[in-house]
Amino acid sequence: MKILAIEKEVPGTQPEDFISHLKAEATRVWELYQSGHIRELYFRQEKNEAVLILECADSGEAHQLLGSLPLVQEGLISFEVISLIPYPGFERLFGMK
């Protein structure tokens, strides 16, 4: 299942709170990318927040994997997790339903 995960900084955090955890964060993200769980990884243009496309069995697995990120464990960020399904609109073009 494809999962969209949008990072949110926890209110009250300061940029300096993140510095000592960024190498560990990049290492864990790389591990999840190499394992095929993170398929795509971006930053929003207007703010320093990550947007990930994950491949997981379900949203529970996505929450578990995201919970293994050091910045999540330190309480600095959280994620909005959105389960995605294929676009069904093409069925209307071809009378499949």
DOSEVEX-752229 format. One record per residue: residue in one letter; x, y, z of N, C-alpha, C in turn. Coordinates in steps of 0.1 Angstrom, whole numbers, plus 2048, in hexadecimal, padded with zeros to 3 digits. Atoms other than C-alpha are relative to their C-alpha. Layout:
// DOSEVEX-752229
AXYZXYZXYZ ...
// end
This chain:
// DOSEVEX-752229
M8087F480080080080080980C800 K7F97F380080C8237F87FB80980B I8037F77F580D83B81580780D7FE L7FA7F380081286081480280580E A7FD7FB7F382386E83380580E800 I7FD7F280182589383980580480E E7FA7FC7F483D89F8547FA80D806 K8047F47F98318B986E80A80280C E7F87FD7F58498C98867F780280D V8087FF7F483D8C78AA80180F805 P8007F27FC8338EA8B680A80280C G7F77FC7F684D8FB8CC80E7FB7FE T7F280580286C8EA8BD80780C7F9 Q7F77F68058898FF8B380A7F97F6 P7F78068098A18F989680C7F9806 E7F48067F98BE8F28AE7FC7F3807 D80480D7FA8AA8D58BD8027F57F7 F7FF80A80A8AE8C289D80F7FC7FD I7F38018058D38C68978077F3804 S7F980C7FB8E18A98AC7FA7F37FB H80780C8048C889089D8007FE7F1 L80280080E8CB8988788087F47F9 K7F980B8078E687E86F7F97F3803 A80780D7FD8D48628817F38007F8 E80C8008078B486D8708037FC7F1 A7FD80380E8C486C84D8047F17FF T7FC80E8008D384A8567F47F7800 R80C8097FF8B183B85F7F88027F4 V8087FE80C8A084B8418077F87F5 W7F980880A8BB83B82B7FD7F1801 E80380E7FE8B581983B7F27FD7FB L80E80280588F81C8347FF8017F1 Y8007FF80E8968278118067F37F9 Q7F980C8058AE80A80B7F77F4801 S80980C7FE8947F18197F48017F7 G80C7FF80987A7FE8007F4806807 H80B7FB7F986380C81A7FD80F7FC I8017F380586A8308118038007F1 R7FE80080F8658337EB80480D7FB E7FC7F38048678587E780180980C L7FD7F77F58738757FD80280E7FB Y8007F280486E89A7F980080980C F8027F57F686F8BB80C7F68097F9 R8097F68068538D480780980C7FD Q7F87F48048608F37F57FE80B80A E8037F47F884F90C80C8047FE80F K7FC8027F285A8FC82D8087F3801 N7F680B7FE8748E483B7F97F4806 E80780C7FB85C8C683E8017F57F5 A7FF80B8098608A482E7F27FB7FC V80C8088068468928188067F37FB L7FB80D80484B86D8147F57F87FA I80980B80583B8527FF8067F3805 L7FB80D7FB83E8318117F87F57F9 E80680C80483680E8077FF7F780C C8028087F48277FB8247F47F77FF A80C80880080E7E082C7F3807803 D80C7F87FC7F77F983C80580C808 S7FC7F47F97F781A84F8067FD80E G7FA8047F380080887080F7FE7FE E7F28028028217FD86180780D7FD A7FA7F380282782085480280880D H7FE7FA7F382282E87780C7FA807 Q7F58077F983A81488580D8057FA L7F37FD80685581C86B80380F803 L7FD7F27FD85184286F80480280F G7FC7FF7F185383D89580E7FC803 S7F28047FE87682F89080980B7FC L7F77F580488385088380480880D P7FB7F97F489986289D7F880D803 L8077F37FD8878848997F27FD805 V80D8037FA8658738A08037FB80E Q7FD8057F38748608BE80480B80A E7FC7F57F78828818CC7F480A802 G80C7F77FE85F8918C980180D7F8 L7FD7F480886B8AB8AF7F68017F4 I80980080B8558A18927F57F5802 S80A80B80183688C88B7FC8007F1 F80580180D82588186B7F17FE7FF E80E80380580388285B8027F57F7 V7FF80C8087FF86084C7F27FE7F8 I80C8018097E785C82E8027F47F7 S80080B8097DF83B81E7FB8037F2 L8047FC80E7DC83D7F87FB7F37F9 I80580A8087C88287E08018057F1 P7FF7FC80E7CA8277BA7F48097FC Y80B7F78057B58427A87F67F77F8 P80A80880679483279E7F98067F4 G8087F980A78884C7858017FB7F2 F7FF80580E79483A7667F57F67FD E80C80980277882176B7F58077FA R80B7F880676083C7618028027F1 L7FD7FF80E77183F7407FD7F47F8 F80180D80777081B7377F47F7804 G80D8077FD74E8117468037F3808 M7FD80D7F975E7F775D7F77FF80C K8098017F57457FF7797F48087FE 
// end
